[in-house]
């Protein structure tokens, strides 16, 4: 199947808020999922991954010079491969994201930190590399789960 690409430009004057960018990502993913007849669960999982990772890039990467966030989605018969590339600060979600304590009381937990934990738990493979100033993250999700 054909790979599809999304790109978000963080230069001033393009898209004004994180919320607008996330809405744009969600709408585009919904369109791709509809075209490829994804199950509701698969659509939810892809949207969750992309929204969480895009929000992290927008929130933390902008502070360190992020100007571009690219997504490529390649739906296959058995799996979907999502590749994310951004030129923000180096961040390896396979190693750098803290693992939350699921047994901690709500009041004792820090705000945030669950998104990447959920992604790691829900996808079939998560691979990261840093190359020439860019973060490259590859997510693989099997269609049948």
Secondary structure as GFF3:
##gff-version 3
##sequence-region A 1 145
A	DSSP	beta_strand	3	9	.	.	.	ID=ss1
A	DSSP	alpha_helix	18	35	.	.	.	ID=ss2
A	DSSP	alpha_helix	40	56	.	.	.	ID=ss3
A	DSSP	pi_helix	57	61	.	.	.	ID=ss4
A	DSSP	three_ten_helix	62	64	.	.	.	ID=ss5
A	DSSP	beta_strand	68	75	.	.	.	ID=ss6
A	DSSP	beta_strand	79	86	.	.	.	ID=ss7
A	DSSP	three_ten_helix	106	108	.	.	.	ID=ss8
A	DSSP	alpha_helix	114	122	.	.	.	ID=ss9
A	DSSP	beta_strand	125	131	.	.	.	ID=ss10
A	DSSP	beta_strand	134	142	.	.	.	ID=ss11
###
